[in-house]
Structure formats: structure tokens, C-alpha cells
Amino acid sequence: MNLISPVDTQIIEFQDLGLRDYEPVWRSMQEYTANRDNYSLDMIWCLEHEPVYTIGYNGDKSHLRKNVSIPLIRVDRGGQITYHGPGQLIIYFLIDLKRRNCGIKSLVNLMENAIIKLLESYDVNAHRIDTAPGVYVDQKKIAALGVRAKKFGCYHGLSLNVNMDLKPFDAINPCGYKDLTVTQLKDLGGPEDLNRVSKDLSQFILNEFTQLAKET
């Protein structure tokens, strides 16, 4: 007996949410994932956040090295502390991992591939570091990753520094690394227009999911 999926497994709905406070978006991701079923679409949210530090559920608060006025929120992803602010592209993945035959490791690899190919299209040579998830340019971090899997769904995603104030990173050990510095597209000769980068990266992400479907 052949079973037909209630939704087209190739469909991914991309939504541009603009500039948002962190916590309401986080709670919306949790709610969508908790309530999703076989009819729920896979979605990708593209947005910016108002200034905020987030830290994973097992993260060490000592990685916030200075007293700052920016709020710190402990969230339900893995990893240590990072910063989000205007001019940084955030992409959240609300994906049914089982539907796409995709595990967390494969999803992380997909995100890194998409970012590296995006930067390559801007003539920026980027790379991975095996022991530290994310994307780097000359050992400086330009993109951070963090996901949470639940009921075969996942949420959270990636942040890519495009055209932002990098000073808040000075108050933390980014992602828990004391000597890690960060960079952004603007300082590497890449585009400064967040909308353009969002559209370009969304296409690379879609290409990666298409390739994954062909392989499974």
C-alpha cells in the first residue's frame, strides 16, 4: 500500500519577519514545533533581532565578561553565549527532520555549506573549523549555528554578520571561546544590504535541501 504524504515534502515556506524582539519569536518557534503534525509546513524565517545576548541551556554565564545593559536570555538550544542585533541576518529553521530524512548533523552541515557557498559568490573565502560549528573567514567567526530537535521537528538556526555594530561581542567570549574574534560581510567587501543577503542565502539554502532530497 502506497501512502501519500499529507503535504508536499518539497515545499519550504520562507517568511521575512523584519526586525523583532527575541523572546516572542523564540516562543512562537516553540509553539509551532510543539503543535506540528504531518500537515504542518516546513518553514524558514528570515529576520533581525533587537540587541540581545542568548546562551544555551547548559551555557556558562561567566562567558559574559562585562556588565552590559543588553539583556541576556537563557534559551533551549545547545552552545554558549552569542549576540544578536540589527544588521545581523537571522534564519530560523522550523523543519520536520523525519520528513526530510535529515538529522541534526546533516542540518548543521547543510547550513554551513549554504553560507560558505554564499560567501564564495561574494568572493569571500570561508571555511569550517571541525571542533567549533559555524563559518569562519581567516579564523574569524562570521556565522554562528544552534538548533534544537523535538518531536522530529527542529527550530533555532543560524546568524550571519552582515552590517552591524560588532562592539557588543567585546563583552563576551563568543560561543565560549576566549580568543575568538568576529567579522562581518561589510568589512570583507561583501554586500551591506541585508535584504539582498537574505534573498541570496535563502536560495542557497533551498538548493542544499533540493540536493539533500536527491541523495535520500
C-alpha positions in Angstrom: 0.0 0.0 0.0 1.4 3.4 -1.0 0.9 6.2 1.5 0.7 9.7 0.2 2.2 12.4 2.4 -0.4 15.0 3.6 2.0 17.8 2.4 4.4 18.1 -0.5 7.7 17.3 1.1 9.5 19.6 -1.3 7.6 22.7 0.0 9.5 25.1 2.3 7.8 28.4 3.1 10.1 31.3 3.5 8.9 34.2 5.6 10.5 37.6 6.1 9.7 38.8 9.6 11.7 42.0 9.7 13.2 43.4 13.0 11.8 41.6 16.0 12.4 41.2 19.7 14.0 37.9 20.5 11.7 36.3 23.1 8.3 36.4 21.2 9.9 34.9 18.2 11.5 32.1 20.3 8.2 31.3 21.9 6.5 31.2 18.5 9.1 28.7 17.3 8.5 26.5 20.4 4.7 26.7 19.9 4.8 25.8 16.2 7.2 22.9 16.8 5.2 21.5 19.8 1.9 21.6 17.8 3.1 20.5 14.4 1.8 17.4 12.7 2.0 15.7 9.3 0.1 18.6 7.8 2.4 21.3 9.1 4.6 23.1 6.5 8.3 23.3 6.9 9.2 27.0 7.3 12.2 29.2 7.3 12.0 32.6 9.0 14.4 35.4 7.9 14.7 38.3 10.3 16.8 40.6 12.5 16.7 40.9 16.3 16.8 43.8 18.6 20.0 43.7 20.7 20.2 40.6 22.9 22.6 38.0 24.2 21.4 34.4 24.2 23.0 31.5 26.0 22.3 27.8 25.6 20.6 25.8 28.4 23.9 24.4 29.6 25.9 27.6 28.9 28.3 29.2 31.4 27.3 32.8 32.3 31.0 33.5 33.0 31.4 33.9 29.3 29.7 37.3 29.7 32.8 39.1 30.8 31.4 42.6 31.3 28.3 44.2 32.8 26.2 45.5 30.0 22.7 46.9 29.5 21.8 44.4 26.8 19.5 41.7 28.1 20.7 38.1 28.4 18.2 35.3 27.8 18.9 31.6 28.5 17.3 29.5 25.8 16.7 25.9 24.8 19.5 25.4 22.3 22.9 24.0 22.8 26.1 26.0 22.9 27.3 29.0 24.8 26.7 32.7 24.6 26.3 34.8 21.4 25.0 38.2 20.4 22.2 39.2 18.1 21.5 42.7 16.9 20.3 44.8 13.9 22.3 44.3 10.8 22.8 40.6 11.5 20.8 38.1 9.4 18.9 35.5 11.4 17.5 32.4 9.7 15.4 30.0 11.8 14.6 26.5 10.5 11.3 25.1 11.5 11.8 21.8 9.8 10.4 18.2 10.1 13.6 16.3 10.2 12.0 12.9 9.7 10.1 14.1 6.6 13.4 15.2 5.0 15.5 12.2 6.2 17.8 14.7 7.9 19.5 14.5 11.2 20.9 17.4 13.3 24.4 16.8 12.0 23.2 16.8 8.4 21.3 20.0 9.0 24.3 21.8 10.5 26.4 20.6 7.5 23.7 22.0 5.2 23.7 25.4 6.9 27.4 25.6 6.8 27.5 24.6 3.1 24.9 27.2 2.2 26.8 30.0 4.0 30.2 29.0 2.5 28.7 29.0 -1.0 27.0 32.3 -0.4 30.3 33.9 0.7 32.1 32.3 -2.2 29.6 34.1 -4.5 30.7 37.4 -3.0 34.4 36.5 -3.5 34.9 35.8 0.2 36.8 32.6 1.1 35.2 31.0 4.1 35.8 27.7 5.9 34.7 25.4 8.8 36.6 24.6 12.0 35.9 20.9 12.9 35.8 21.5 16.6 33.7 24.7 16.5 30.5 24.7 14.5 29.9 27.8 12.4 31.6 29.5 9.5 34.9 31.4 9.6 36.9 33.8 7.5 40.6 33.9 8.3 39.8 32.2 11.7 37.3 35.0 12.5 33.7 33.9 13.0 31.1 35.3 10.6 28.3 32.9 11.2 27.0 31.0 14.3 24.8 28.0 14.4 22.5 26.5 17.0 19.5 24.1 16.7 17.1 22.2 18.9 15.3 19.0 17.9 12.0 18.0 19.3 9.3 15.5 18.1 11.2 15.2 14.8 10.9 18.9 14.3 13.6 21.4 14.9 14.0 25.2 15.5 16.6 27.9 16.0 19.1 28.1 13.2 21.9 30.5 12.1 23.1 34.1 12.4 25.3 35.7 9.8 27.0 39.0 10.5 26.3 41.4 7.6 26.3 45.1 8.5 26.1 45.5 12.3 27.7 47.0 15.4 30.2 44.4 16.5 31.2 46.1 19.8 28.7 44.0 21.9 30.8 40.9 21.0 33.7 42.5 23.0 31.7 41.8 26.2 31.6 38.1 25.7 33.6 35.0 24.8 31.7 34.3 21.6 30.3 30.8 21.6 32.5 30.1 24.7 35.9 30.8 23.0 38.1 33.4 24.8 40.3 34.4 21.9 37.7 34.2 19.2 37.1 37.4 17.2 34.2 38.0 14.8 33.9 39.7 11.5 31.1 40.7 9.1 30.4 40.9 5.3 30.6 44.7 5.3 34.3 44.6 6.5 35.1 41.9 3.9 34.0 43.8 0.8 30.7 41.9 0.6 27.2 43.4 0.3 25.8 45.5 3.1 22.2 45.2 2.1 20.6 42.7 4.5 17.6 42.1 2.2 19.9 41.1 -0.7 21.9 38.8 1.5 18.7 37.3 2.9 17.4 36.5 -0.6 20.7 35.1 -1.7 21.2 32.9 1.3 17.6 31.7 1.1 18.3 30.4 -2.4 21.5 28.6 -1.4 19.6 27.0 1.5 16.8 25.9 -0.9 19.5 24.5 -3.2 21.0 22.5 -0.4 17.6 21.0 0.6 17.0 20.1 -3.1 20.3 18.3 -3.2 19.6 16.5 0.0 16.3 15.3 -1.3 18.1 13.8 -4.4 20.5 12.0 -2.2 17.9 10.3 0.1 
